Amino acid sequence: MLSADDLVAVVSSEWLPPTRDNWQLISSVFAIVFPVLGMLQFAISWYGMGKTSVNSLLNIPGRWAWLTMEVPGFLSLSYTMTTLPERLGLDDLPWQNKVLGALFVCNGISIGGWLGGYGPTTARDWMPHSWSTAQFVAGIALFYIGLMGNFFHDEELREIRRAERRKRERINSSGGRQLAEKDVDVHKHYRVPEAMLFKWILYPHYLCEWIEWLGFWIAAGFGCAPARSFLVNEVMAMFPRAWNGRKWYENEFGEEKIRRKWTILPGLC
């Protein structure tokens, strides 16, 4: 049986940062298993956050939940990218690796291993074609276009509740009918958003996030398997959620009001 010290030694020598074999194993699991798990959502309408969430003592505030979910990926990526090059005998990494590492905060070991030394390790590796720099710049630009679209559409969803809260607080402060505290709470207040791409799509924030990480894959190069895997995983995890979400919208607001909107991909679904 391994002692605690032996276990730490194995993890630090073989997994953090990972050996090439272990990195390939992690990347393969990430590429194959996660899409399958995401597609299982087609069979499950319940989702543990948002519209289908329930009251529970296990619930924690959304921002803290998101931070808790993201931090391990960010830390593992940072650790892998700072320790793996030395193990591989690399003095430095191209600036492109560092830019992409700064953007990426998920699946740290998979993408961190690729950016830390198992992918391109010289400026020449980043320039196999005359258009490589243009491809990198275009990918980064697309990443930020998707990021901004994601942010603005998420803000529009938040504004629905902010506006309703302001409305209810005005009622309370106007000297008229006083609302009970539970009636001021807008945690479960919903309406169909109509601003920006919401005019045509129910889930434009999902689409923008896909565009965001498509840009990352383009910038990293189409041979970057971890970047491709992450994009595929996002689509496989989010598309079933959007599909079930459309049914929720139809039940909540009626099919007639939702019929003219695409779910997530204009012209397709």
BALOBA-1460 file (C-alpha; in Angstrom, 3 decimals):
// residues 269
<rec num="1" residu="m" x="0.000" y="0.000" z="0.000"/>
<rec num="2" residu="l" x="1.343" y="3.406" z="-0.953"/>
<rec num="3" residu="s" x="2.144" y="5.821" z="1.832"/>
<rec num="4" residu="a" x="1.016" y="9.421" z="1.598"/>
<rec num="5" residu="d" x="4.545" y="10.486" z="0.651"/>
<rec num="6" residu="d" x="4.742" y="7.833" z="-2.070"/>
<rec num="7" residu="l" x="1.370" y="8.893" z="-3.447"/>
<rec num="8" residu="v" x="2.458" y="12.527" z="-3.583"/>
<rec num="9" residu="a" x="5.671" y="11.463" z="-5.326"/>
<rec num="10" residu="v" x="3.758" y="9.464" z="-7.960"/>
<rec num="11" residu="v" x="1.302" y="12.277" z="-8.619"/>
<rec num="12" residu="s" x="4.017" y="14.924" z="-8.871"/>
<rec num="13" residu="s" x="6.262" y="12.784" z="-11.074"/>
<rec num="14" residu="e" x="3.664" y="11.260" z="-13.414"/>
<rec num="15" residu="w" x="0.473" y="13.334" z="-13.292"/>
<rec num="16" residu="l" x="1.227" y="16.942" z="-12.326"/>
<rec num="17" residu="p" x="2.640" y="17.724" z="-14.772"/>
<rec num="18" residu="p" x="1.678" y="14.565" z="-16.670"/>
<rec num="19" residu="t" x="4.016" y="12.316" z="-18.585"/>
<rec num="20" residu="r" x="3.267" y="12.209" z="-22.301"/>
<rec num="21" residu="d" x="1.478" y="8.847" z="-21.949"/>
<rec num="22" residu="n" x="-0.659" y="10.112" z="-19.077"/>
<rec num="23" residu="w" x="-1.381" y="13.349" z="-20.911"/>
<rec num="24" residu="q" x="-2.553" y="11.396" z="-23.961"/>
<rec num="25" residu="l" x="-4.740" y="9.247" z="-21.692"/>
<rec num="26" residu="i" x="-6.333" y="12.300" z="-20.053"/>
<rec num="27" residu="s" x="-6.872" y="13.984" z="-23.414"/>
<rec num="28" residu="s" x="-8.454" y="10.821" z="-24.849"/>
<rec num="29" residu="v" x="-10.825" y="10.449" z="-21.901"/>
<rec num="30" residu="f" x="-11.734" y="14.119" z="-22.209"/>
<rec num="31" residu="a" x="-12.395" y="13.713" z="-25.937"/>
<rec num="32" residu="i" x="-14.463" y="10.507" z="-25.713"/>
<rec num="33" residu="v" x="-16.188" y="10.250" z="-22.324"/>
<rec num="34" residu="f" x="-17.344" y="13.825" z="-21.779"/>
<rec num="35" residu="p" x="-19.382" y="14.119" z="-25.019"/>
<rec num="36" residu="v" x="-21.207" y="10.906" z="-24.109"/>
<rec num="37" residu="l" x="-22.043" y="12.256" z="-20.652"/>
<rec num="38" residu="g" x="-23.265" y="15.494" z="-22.192"/>
<rec num="39" residu="m" x="-25.585" y="13.715" z="-24.604"/>
<rec num="40" residu="l" x="-27.240" y="11.887" z="-21.698"/>
<rec num="41" residu="q" x="-29.006" y="15.168" z="-20.969"/>
<rec num="42" residu="f" x="-31.395" y="14.394" z="-23.824"/>
<rec num="43" residu="a" x="-32.902" y="11.768" z="-21.533"/>
<rec num="44" residu="i" x="-32.942" y="13.972" z="-18.421"/>
<rec num="45" residu="s" x="-35.003" y="17.162" z="-18.301"/>
<rec num="46" residu="w" x="-33.847" y="18.103" z="-14.790"/>
<rec num="47" residu="y" x="-30.866" y="20.393" z="-14.381"/>
<rec num="48" residu="g" x="-29.339" y="21.389" z="-11.068"/>
<rec num="49" residu="m" x="-29.228" y="25.129" z="-11.709"/>
<rec num="50" residu="g" x="-31.412" y="27.836" z="-13.166"/>
<rec num="51" residu="k" x="-35.013" y="27.248" z="-14.221"/>
<rec num="52" residu="t" x="-35.225" y="23.620" z="-13.099"/>
<rec num="53" residu="s" x="-33.321" y="23.998" z="-9.822"/>
<rec num="54" residu="v" x="-34.914" y="23.215" z="-6.471"/>
<rec num="55" residu="n" x="-34.472" y="24.627" z="-2.987"/>
<rec num="56" residu="s" x="-31.904" y="22.659" z="-1.032"/>
<rec num="57" residu="l" x="-29.527" y="23.081" z="1.884"/>
<rec num="58" residu="l" x="-26.805" y="21.988" z="-0.536"/>
<rec num="59" residu="n" x="-27.331" y="25.027" z="-2.772"/>
<rec num="60" residu="i" x="-24.577" y="27.628" z="-2.793"/>
<rec num="61" residu="p" x="-24.551" y="31.082" z="-4.456"/>
<rec num="62" residu="g" x="-24.030" y="30.889" z="-8.206"/>
<rec num="63" residu="r" x="-20.895" y="33.030" z="-8.297"/>
<rec num="64" residu="w" x="-19.174" y="30.944" z="-5.622"/>
<rec num="65" residu="a" x="-20.271" y="27.749" z="-7.348"/>
<rec num="66" residu="w" x="-18.824" y="28.961" z="-10.660"/>
<rec num="67" residu="l" x="-15.579" y="30.043" z="-8.990"/>
<rec num="68" residu="t" x="-15.252" y="26.692" z="-7.223"/>
<rec num="69" residu="m" x="-15.799" y="24.867" z="-10.515"/>
<rec num="70" residu="e" x="-13.309" y="26.938" z="-12.534"/>
<rec num="71" residu="v" x="-10.392" y="27.347" z="-10.110"/>
<rec num="72" residu="p" x="-9.053" y="23.746" z="-10.280"/>
<rec num="73" residu="g" x="-8.837" y="23.937" z="-14.080"/>
<rec num="74" residu="f" x="-7.090" y="27.286" z="-13.998"/>
<rec num="75" residu="l" x="-4.605" y="26.172" z="-11.328"/>
<rec num="76" residu="s" x="-3.810" y="22.855" z="-13.034"/>
<rec num="77" residu="l" x="-3.260" y="24.602" z="-16.369"/>
<rec num="78" residu="s" x="-0.973" y="27.209" z="-14.790"/>
<rec num="79" residu="y" x="0.973" y="24.582" z="-12.870"/>
<rec num="80" residu="t" x="1.367" y="22.313" z="-15.902"/>
<rec num="81" residu="m" x="2.524" y="25.132" z="-18.164"/>
<rec num="82" residu="t" x="5.098" y="26.386" z="-15.643"/>
<rec num="83" residu="t" x="6.570" y="23.008" z="-14.651"/>
<rec num="84" residu="l" x="6.395" y="20.867" z="-17.794"/>
<rec num="85" residu="p" x="8.790" y="22.908" z="-19.985"/>
<rec num="86" residu="e" x="11.636" y="22.479" z="-17.490"/>
<rec num="87" residu="r" x="11.045" y="18.731" z="-17.351"/>
<rec num="88" residu="l" x="11.203" y="18.611" z="-21.152"/>
<rec num="89" residu="g" x="14.367" y="20.706" z="-21.262"/>
<rec num="90" residu="l" x="12.710" y="23.742" z="-22.831"/>
<rec num="91" residu="d" x="14.118" y="27.155" z="-21.965"/>
<rec num="92" residu="d" x="11.055" y="29.095" z="-23.021"/>
<rec num="93" residu="l" x="7.761" y="28.792" z="-24.871"/>
<rec num="94" residu="p" x="6.517" y="30.829" z="-27.851"/>
<rec num="95" residu="w" x="4.361" y="33.836" z="-27.035"/>
<rec num="96" residu="q" x="1.416" y="32.157" z="-28.743"/>
<rec num="97" residu="n" x="1.416" y="29.430" z="-26.068"/>
<rec num="98" residu="k" x="1.301" y="32.068" z="-23.335"/>
<rec num="99" residu="v" x="-1.520" y="34.024" z="-24.966"/>
<rec num="100" residu="l" x="-3.676" y="30.914" z="-25.322"/>
<rec num="101" residu="g" x="-2.810" y="29.798" z="-21.805"/>
<rec num="102" residu="a" x="-3.979" y="33.155" z="-20.462"/>
<rec num="103" residu="l" x="-7.323" y="32.743" z="-22.248"/>
<rec num="104" residu="f" x="-8.021" y="29.165" z="-21.262"/>
<rec num="105" residu="v" x="-9.214" y="28.315" z="-17.736"/>
<rec num="106" residu="c" x="-10.785" y="24.838" z="-18.174"/>
<rec num="107" residu="n" x="-9.567" y="21.257" z="-18.650"/>
<rec num="108" residu="g" x="-6.175" y="22.435" z="-17.426"/>
<rec num="109" residu="i" x="-4.090" y="19.292" z="-17.781"/>
<rec num="110" residu="s" x="-5.277" y="18.518" z="-21.315"/>
<rec num="111" residu="i" x="-4.723" y="21.950" z="-22.777"/>
<rec num="112" residu="g" x="-1.891" y="22.756" z="-20.363"/>
<rec num="113" residu="g" x="0.105" y="19.749" z="-21.526"/>
<rec num="114" residu="w" x="-0.293" y="20.749" z="-25.162"/>
<rec num="115" residu="l" x="0.679" y="24.360" z="-24.474"/>
<rec num="116" residu="g" x="3.375" y="23.399" z="-21.971"/>
<rec num="117" residu="g" x="5.507" y="21.296" z="-24.299"/>
<rec num="118" residu="y" x="3.591" y="18.460" z="-25.946"/>
<rec num="119" residu="g" x="2.383" y="20.812" z="-28.674"/>
<rec num="120" residu="p" x="4.341" y="23.585" z="-30.445"/>
<rec num="121" residu="t" x="7.588" y="24.466" z="-28.667"/>
<rec num="122" residu="t" x="9.299" y="26.824" z="-31.112"/>
<rec num="123" residu="a" x="8.322" y="29.840" z="-33.192"/>
<rec num="124" residu="r" x="8.818" y="27.677" z="-36.296"/>
<rec num="125" residu="d" x="6.205" y="25.212" z="-35.009"/>
<rec num="126" residu="w" x="3.697" y="28.053" z="-35.087"/>
<rec num="127" residu="m" x="4.581" y="29.007" z="-38.660"/>
<rec num="128" residu="p" x="4.048" y="25.900" z="-40.838"/>
<rec num="129" residu="h" x="2.249" y="28.018" z="-43.450"/>
<rec num="130" residu="s" x="2.495" y="31.564" z="-44.750"/>
<rec num="131" residu="w" x="-0.962" y="32.297" z="-43.325"/>
<rec num="132" residu="s" x="-0.278" y="30.907" z="-39.833"/>
<rec num="133" residu="t" x="0.008" y="34.317" z="-38.160"/>
<rec num="134" residu="a" x="-3.171" y="35.517" z="-39.870"/>
<rec num="135" residu="q" x="-4.940" y="32.352" z="-38.698"/>
<rec num="136" residu="f" x="-3.783" y="32.943" z="-35.123"/>
<rec num="137" residu="v" x="-4.913" y="36.580" z="-35.140"/>
<rec num="138" residu="a" x="-8.256" y="35.675" z="-36.743"/>
<rec num="139" residu="g" x="-8.820" y="32.976" z="-34.131"/>
<rec num="140" residu="i" x="-8.085" y="35.346" z="-31.255"/>
<rec num="141" residu="a" x="-10.399" y="37.961" z="-32.796"/>
<rec num="142" residu="l" x="-13.177" y="35.373" z="-33.129"/>
<rec num="143" residu="f" x="-12.566" y="34.294" z="-29.531"/>
<rec num="144" residu="y" x="-13.157" y="37.828" z="-28.275"/>
<rec num="145" residu="i" x="-16.177" y="38.356" z="-30.525"/>
<rec num="146" residu="g" x="-17.742" y="35.239" z="-29.023"/>
<rec num="147" residu="l" x="-16.689" y="36.278" z="-25.518"/>
<rec num="148" residu="m" x="-18.317" y="39.703" z="-25.865"/>
<rec num="149" residu="g" x="-21.463" y="38.177" z="-27.361"/>
<rec num="150" residu="n" x="-21.638" y="35.688" z="-24.524"/>
<rec num="151" residu="f" x="-21.214" y="38.446" z="-21.944"/>
<rec num="152" residu="f" x="-23.801" y="40.816" z="-23.419"/>
<rec num="153" residu="h" x="-26.442" y="38.118" z="-23.847"/>
<rec num="154" residu="d" x="-25.860" y="36.831" z="-20.311"/>
<rec num="155" residu="e" x="-26.258" y="40.409" z="-19.090"/>
<rec num="156" residu="e" x="-29.558" y="40.664" z="-20.943"/>
<rec num="157" residu="l" x="-30.829" y="37.613" z="-19.068"/>
<rec num="158" residu="r" x="-29.750" y="39.153" z="-15.759"/>
<rec num="159" residu="e" x="-31.424" y="42.437" z="-16.696"/>
<rec num="160" residu="i" x="-34.793" y="40.674" z="-16.831"/>
<rec num="161" residu="r" x="-34.628" y="40.114" z="-13.088"/>
<rec num="162" residu="r" x="-32.989" y="43.455" z="-12.358"/>
<rec num="163" residu="a" x="-35.793" y="45.299" z="-14.144"/>
<rec num="164" residu="e" x="-38.454" y="43.294" z="-12.340"/>
<rec num="165" residu="r" x="-36.759" y="43.892" z="-8.989"/>
<rec num="166" residu="r" x="-36.607" y="47.644" z="-9.660"/>
<rec num="167" residu="k" x="-40.287" y="47.589" z="-10.581"/>
<rec num="168" residu="r" x="-41.283" y="45.812" z="-7.376"/>
<rec num="169" residu="e" x="-39.066" y="48.028" z="-5.234"/>
<rec num="170" residu="r" x="-40.694" y="51.122" z="-6.782"/>
<rec num="171" residu="i" x="-44.086" y="49.738" z="-5.782"/>
<rec num="172" residu="n" x="-42.843" y="49.349" z="-2.228"/>
<rec num="173" residu="s" x="-41.319" y="52.828" z="-2.079"/>
<rec num="174" residu="s" x="-44.232" y="54.648" z="-3.745"/>
<rec num="175" residu="g" x="-46.388" y="54.548" z="-0.641"/>
<rec num="176" residu="g" x="-48.886" y="52.236" z="-2.275"/>
<rec num="177" residu="r" x="-49.403" y="48.548" z="-1.653"/>
<rec num="178" residu="q" x="-46.503" y="47.062" z="0.261"/>
<rec num="179" residu="l" x="-45.176" y="43.836" z="-1.199"/>
<rec num="180" residu="a" x="-44.104" y="41.029" z="1.082"/>
<rec num="181" residu="e" x="-40.405" y="40.208" z="1.028"/>
<rec num="182" residu="k" x="-41.075" y="36.998" z="-0.884"/>
<rec num="183" residu="d" x="-42.890" y="39.015" z="-3.574"/>
<rec num="184" residu="v" x="-39.915" y="41.345" z="-3.998"/>
<rec num="185" residu="d" x="-37.661" y="38.339" z="-4.634"/>
<rec num="186" residu="v" x="-37.240" y="37.811" z="-8.391"/>
<rec num="187" residu="h" x="-35.150" y="34.637" z="-8.243"/>
<rec num="188" residu="k" x="-37.750" y="32.694" z="-10.237"/>
<rec num="189" residu="h" x="-39.027" y="35.505" z="-12.470"/>
<rec num="190" residu="y" x="-38.806" y="34.759" z="-16.204"/>
<rec num="191" residu="r" x="-39.824" y="36.285" z="-19.510"/>
<rec num="192" residu="v" x="-38.797" y="35.734" z="-23.130"/>
<rec num="193" residu="p" x="-35.837" y="38.055" z="-23.893"/>
<rec num="194" residu="e" x="-35.984" y="39.993" z="-27.160"/>
<rec num="195" residu="a" x="-32.784" y="42.077" z="-27.280"/>
<rec num="196" residu="m" x="-29.866" y="41.448" z="-29.668"/>
<rec num="197" residu="l" x="-29.758" y="37.874" z="-31.003"/>
<rec num="198" residu="f" x="-32.554" y="36.889" z="-28.628"/>
<rec num="199" residu="k" x="-34.894" y="38.276" z="-31.287"/>
<rec num="200" residu="w" x="-34.240" y="35.181" z="-33.366"/>
<rec num="201" residu="i" x="-32.599" y="32.616" z="-31.048"/>
<rec num="202" residu="l" x="-33.521" y="31.292" z="-27.619"/>
<rec num="203" residu="y" x="-29.935" y="30.516" z="-26.614"/>
<rec num="204" residu="p" x="-27.591" y="32.992" z="-28.343"/>
<rec num="205" residu="h" x="-25.310" y="33.004" z="-25.293"/>
<rec num="206" residu="y" x="-24.653" y="29.308" z="-25.934"/>
<rec num="207" residu="l" x="-23.964" y="29.983" z="-29.609"/>
<rec num="208" residu="c" x="-21.584" y="32.822" z="-28.724"/>
<rec num="209" residu="e" x="-19.696" y="30.553" z="-26.346"/>
<rec num="210" residu="w" x="-19.272" y="28.009" z="-29.136"/>
<rec num="211" residu="i" x="-17.971" y="30.790" z="-31.393"/>
<rec num="212" residu="e" x="-15.608" y="31.820" z="-28.612"/>
<rec num="213" residu="w" x="-13.992" y="28.411" z="-28.345"/>
<rec num="214" residu="l" x="-14.083" y="27.829" z="-32.093"/>
<rec num="215" residu="g" x="-11.870" y="30.909" z="-32.250"/>
<rec num="216" residu="f" x="-9.564" y="29.369" z="-29.656"/>
<rec num="217" residu="w" x="-9.273" y="26.185" z="-31.732"/>
<rec num="218" residu="i" x="-8.544" y="28.190" z="-34.886"/>
<rec num="219" residu="a" x="-5.851" y="30.171" z="-33.070"/>
<rec num="220" residu="a" x="-4.309" y="27.043" z="-31.559"/>
<rec num="221" residu="g" x="-4.282" y="25.317" z="-34.943"/>
<rec num="222" residu="f" x="-6.618" y="22.650" z="-36.246"/>
<rec num="223" residu="g" x="-4.155" y="20.007" z="-35.079"/>
<rec num="224" residu="c" x="-4.692" y="20.977" z="-31.426"/>
<rec num="225" residu="a" x="-6.731" y="18.000" z="-30.234"/>
<rec num="226" residu="p" x="-7.421" y="19.371" z="-26.709"/>
<rec num="227" residu="a" x="-8.897" y="22.590" z="-28.139"/>
<rec num="228" residu="r" x="-11.036" y="20.579" z="-30.546"/>
<rec num="229" residu="s" x="-12.148" y="18.283" z="-27.735"/>
<rec num="230" residu="f" x="-13.198" y="21.204" z="-25.586"/>
<rec num="231" residu="l" x="-15.325" y="22.681" z="-28.365"/>
<rec num="232" residu="v" x="-16.948" y="19.300" z="-29.059"/>
<rec num="233" residu="n" x="-17.568" y="18.790" z="-25.338"/>
<rec num="234" residu="e" x="-19.211" y="22.204" z="-25.078"/>
<rec num="235" residu="v" x="-21.537" y="21.472" z="-27.983"/>
<rec num="236" residu="m" x="-22.416" y="18.025" z="-26.659"/>
<rec num="237" residu="a" x="-23.084" y="19.359" z="-23.156"/>
<rec num="238" residu="m" x="-24.964" y="22.524" z="-24.117"/>
<rec num="239" residu="f" x="-27.051" y="21.425" z="-27.106"/>
<rec num="240" residu="p" x="-29.183" y="18.944" z="-25.098"/>
<rec num="241" residu="r" x="-29.601" y="21.642" z="-22.453"/>
<rec num="242" residu="a" x="-30.853" y="24.098" z="-25.087"/>
<rec num="243" residu="w" x="-33.135" y="21.442" z="-26.603"/>
<rec num="244" residu="n" x="-34.757" y="20.764" z="-23.233"/>
<rec num="245" residu="g" x="-34.802" y="24.494" z="-22.531"/>
<rec num="246" residu="r" x="-36.925" y="25.113" z="-25.612"/>
<rec num="247" residu="k" x="-39.525" y="22.703" z="-24.271"/>
<rec num="248" residu="w" x="-39.487" y="24.630" z="-20.999"/>
<rec num="249" residu="y" x="-40.045" y="27.929" z="-22.832"/>
<rec num="250" residu="e" x="-42.945" y="26.418" z="-24.793"/>
<rec num="251" residu="n" x="-44.573" y="25.090" z="-21.625"/>
<rec num="252" residu="e" x="-44.019" y="28.353" z="-19.762"/>
<rec num="253" residu="f" x="-44.967" y="30.888" z="-22.446"/>
<rec num="254" residu="g" x="-46.846" y="28.884" z="-25.073"/>
<rec num="255" residu="e" x="-45.756" y="27.410" z="-28.395"/>
<rec num="256" residu="e" x="-47.146" y="30.354" z="-30.376"/>
<rec num="257" residu="k" x="-44.761" y="32.817" z="-28.721"/>
<rec num="258" residu="i" x="-41.731" y="30.571" z="-29.210"/>
<rec num="259" residu="r" x="-42.511" y="29.116" z="-32.644"/>
<rec num="260" residu="r" x="-40.676" y="31.787" z="-34.662"/>
<rec num="261" residu="k" x="-37.435" y="31.511" z="-32.712"/>
<rec num="262" residu="w" x="-34.615" y="29.098" z="-33.468"/>
<rec num="263" residu="t" x="-33.281" y="27.162" z="-30.511"/>
<rec num="264" residu="i" x="-29.565" y="27.789" z="-30.976"/>
<rec num="265" residu="l" x="-28.438" y="27.516" z="-34.632"/>
<rec num="266" residu="p" x="-30.231" y="29.904" z="-37.025"/>
<rec num="267" residu="g" x="-31.575" y="28.066" z="-40.036"/>
<rec num="268" residu="l" x="-30.945" y="24.630" z="-38.556"/>
<rec num="269" residu="c" x="-32.560" y="24.158" z="-35.166"/>
